[in-house]
Amino acid sequence: MARLDPRGIEATLTIDTPVSELPVDIAQLTYRAAQEGLRHVVAHANATRVLVSISEDADHLTLRVIDDGRGFNPEQVPQRDGHLGLRALAGFATSMGAEVMVESDAGRGTELRLEVAV
């Protein structure tokens, strides 16, 4: 998260589960989802704060990337070359039995949430 600080984005990371004990495929999916969420924050959100959290309950791991940026309409996300992209991430997650959800409204920030069975 060091690359966020020079951009004036305050980043908070909370991990409430031993990620080193996750199966490799779930760890990779979680990493890719966090990477895409943070890429969005840096490239598009115009945010001043972002929270990244990883938690686990009895049967699910949840990753959340929440920013206080300008928000957008998730239904109008274009495909872009050179980026994993939200749609590609959702497809990758679905192929692993996971789900990616994006909640956003103009002026209200964005939450990217990954839920995967563990």
VEXDREN-2710 file (C-alpha; in Angstrom, 1 decimal):
% VEXDREN-2710
k/r/px/py/pz
1/MET/0.0/0.0/0.0
2/ALA/3.1/2.2/-0.1
3/ARG/2.1/3.5/-3.6
4/LEU/-1.1/5.0/-2.2
5/ASP/0.5/7.3/0.3
6/PRO/2.3/9.5/-2.2
7/ARG/-1.0/9.9/-4.0
8/GLY/-2.6/11.3/-0.8
9/ILE/-4.8/8.2/-0.2
10/GLU/-4.9/7.0/3.4
11/ALA/-5.0/3.2/3.3
12/THR/-6.0/0.9/6.2
13/LEU/-5.5/-2.8/6.0
14/THR/-7.3/-5.2/8.4
15/ILE/-6.7/-9.0/8.2
16/ASP/-8.7/-11.1/10.6
17/THR/-7.8/-14.5/9.3
18/PRO/-4.5/-16.4/8.8
19/VAL/-4.2/-15.9/5.0
20/SER/-1.0/-17.9/4.9
21/GLU/-3.2/-21.0/5.7
22/LEU/-5.5/-20.4/2.7
23/PRO/-5.4/-22.8/-0.3
24/VAL/-3.2/-21.3/-3.0
25/ASP/-6.1/-20.8/-5.5
26/ILE/-8.2/-18.8/-2.9
27/ALA/-5.1/-16.8/-1.9
28/GLN/-4.5/-15.9/-5.5
29/LEU/-8.1/-15.0/-6.2
30/THR/-8.1/-12.8/-3.0
31/TYR/-4.9/-11.1/-4.1
32/ARG/-6.2/-10.4/-7.6
33/ALA/-9.5/-9.0/-6.3
34/ALA/-7.6/-6.7/-3.9
35/GLN/-5.3/-5.7/-6.7
36/GLU/-8.2/-4.8/-9.0
37/GLY/-10.0/-2.9/-6.2
38/LEU/-6.9/-0.8/-5.4
39/ARG/-6.2/-0.3/-9.1
40/HIS/-9.7/1.2/-9.4
41/VAL/-9.1/3.4/-6.4
42/VAL/-5.8/4.8/-7.8
43/ALA/-7.0/5.2/-11.4
44/HIS/-10.6/6.3/-11.1
45/ALA/-12.0/6.9/-7.7
46/ASN/-10.4/10.3/-6.7
47/ALA/-10.5/8.9/-3.2
48/THR/-8.8/10.1/-0.1
49/ARG/-9.3/7.0/2.0
50/VAL/-9.5/3.2/1.3
51/LEU/-10.1/0.3/3.6
52/VAL/-9.0/-3.2/2.6
53/SER/-10.2/-5.9/4.9
54/ILE/-10.0/-9.7/4.9
55/SER/-12.2/-11.7/7.3
56/GLU/-13.5/-15.2/7.6
57/ASP/-16.5/-16.8/9.2
58/ALA/-17.3/-20.5/9.5
59/ASP/-17.5/-21.1/5.8
60/HIS/-16.6/-17.9/3.8
61/LEU/-13.7/-15.6/3.3
62/THR/-14.7/-12.0/2.6
63/LEU/-12.4/-9.4/1.0
64/ARG/-13.7/-5.8/1.0
65/VAL/-12.1/-2.8/-0.7
66/ILE/-14.0/0.3/0.3
67/ASP/-13.1/3.8/-0.9
68/ASP/-14.6/7.3/-0.3
69/GLY/-14.2/8.3/-3.9
70/ARG/-16.5/9.7/-6.5
71/GLY/-18.3/6.4/-7.2
72/PHE/-19.7/5.2/-10.5
73/ASN/-22.5/3.1/-12.1
74/PRO/-21.3/-0.5/-12.0
75/GLU/-23.6/-1.4/-14.9
76/GLN/-21.6/0.9/-17.2
77/VAL/-18.1/-0.4/-16.6
78/PRO/-16.2/-0.7/-20.0
79/GLN/-13.8/-3.5/-20.9
80/ARG/-10.3/-2.2/-21.0
81/ASP/-7.2/-3.9/-22.5
82/GLY/-4.3/-4.4/-20.2
83/HIS/-6.3/-4.6/-16.9
84/LEU/-7.9/-7.5/-15.2
85/GLY/-11.1/-5.5/-15.0
86/LEU/-14.1/-5.9/-12.8
87/ARG/-16.0/-8.1/-15.3
88/ALA/-13.0/-10.3/-15.9
89/LEU/-12.5/-10.6/-12.1
90/ALA/-16.2/-11.5/-11.6
91/GLY/-15.9/-14.2/-14.3
92/PHE/-12.7/-15.6/-12.7
93/ALA/-14.3/-15.6/-9.3
94/THR/-17.4/-17.4/-10.6
95/SER/-15.3/-20.1/-12.2
96/MET/-14.0/-20.8/-8.7
97/GLY/-17.4/-20.8/-7.0
98/ALA/-16.9/-17.3/-5.6
99/GLU/-18.7/-14.1/-6.1
100/VAL/-17.6/-10.5/-6.7
101/MET/-20.0/-7.7/-5.9
102/VAL/-19.6/-4.0/-6.5
103/GLU/-21.7/-1.4/-4.8
104/SER/-21.2/2.2/-5.9
105/ASP/-23.1/5.4/-6.4
106/ALA/-22.0/8.7/-7.8
107/GLY/-20.5/10.8/-5.0
108/ARG/-20.7/7.9/-2.4
109/GLY/-17.6/5.8/-3.0
110/THR/-17.3/2.2/-4.0
111/GLU/-17.2/-1.2/-2.2
112/LEU/-15.8/-4.2/-4.0
113/ARG/-16.6/-7.4/-2.1
114/LEU/-15.3/-10.9/-2.8
115/GLU/-16.9/-13.8/-1.0
116/VAL/-15.5/-17.3/-1.4
117/ALA/-16.2/-20.5/0.3
118/VAL/-13.3/-21.9/2.3
END
